């Protein structure tokens, strides 16, 4: 059952993303084509799937969840476009395809990222929910995207390159850079479904562990994976002297940390019982994924 729903939602989100993006044949054509390239060439769609999974847990309609799902994926896509730029990670491969600045040019990549970010908030503003809920959705996404979330985490990541941070500092970095948008995805879905403060707190605990687990697994795959399977450049972290969990605590300890985070996730979902089966499945996918 969880696998069937995830497959259905992947089809739904891909269709919704295609509808949301501007027509690549319309002017400015190069910018529109770059936006399509950034969003529609694959991806795990983890964040929109979390929106649907947490929202339907509380009875939210898929129609009300479409907007937040699209928005969170657009923010994620914009962050990858900018992260791949020469001024950041300078990567040439993303999702098995040339990165946006390679396929187009650097100026177009910057503008494409900016446009995707703006479009995300426009879509949330049109979400068919109560006004008070819409404001909460906008605040949640803005907080996760800015200096208190993803952008702040990226700044910490830049500062940490070539250094050896403490484990606490590394976990804070990734709680912002990777975890903030994952927590926002889970919270936005739950807000659409009218979750209680206690339920939101429990889901925040799940999502915080999920975000960190995603990064720990990513760091392990950067060592153990290959570029063809990963769809991005393998070994990039070591080549750029990035602070990672394996470089700081070793591979075995990183795997143990992943097991601990899995326990935290399952414990947080336990009171929801079978209703949280899709969130449980997404947790398992995160800790077991090979790309």
HELIX and SHEET records of a PDB file:
HELIX    1   1 UNK A    2  UNK A   20  1                                  19    
HELIX    2   2 UNK A   29  UNK A   40  1                                  12    
HELIX    3   3 UNK A   46  UNK A   57  1                                  12    
HELIX    4   4 UNK A   62  UNK A   83  1                                  22    
HELIX    5   5 UNK A  100  UNK A  103  1                                   4    
HELIX    6   6 UNK A  106  UNK A  125  1                                  20    
HELIX    7   7 UNK A  131  UNK A  145  1                                  15    
HELIX    8   8 UNK A  150  UNK A  160  1                                  11    
HELIX    9   9 UNK A  167  UNK A  177  1                                  11    
HELIX   10  10 UNK A  179  UNK A  192  1                                  14    
HELIX   11  11 UNK A  197  UNK A  224  1                                  28    
HELIX   12  12 UNK A  227  UNK A  230  1                                   4    
HELIX   13  13 UNK A  236  UNK A  239  1                                   4    
HELIX   14  14 UNK A  245  UNK A  249  1                                   5    
HELIX   15  15 UNK A  251  UNK A  269  1                                  19    
HELIX   16  16 UNK A  270  UNK A  276  5                                   7    
HELIX   17  17 UNK A  277  UNK A  288  1                                  12    
SHEET    1   A 2 UNK A  93  UNK A  94  0                                        
SHEET    2   A 2 UNK A  97  UNK A  98 -1                                        
END                                                                             
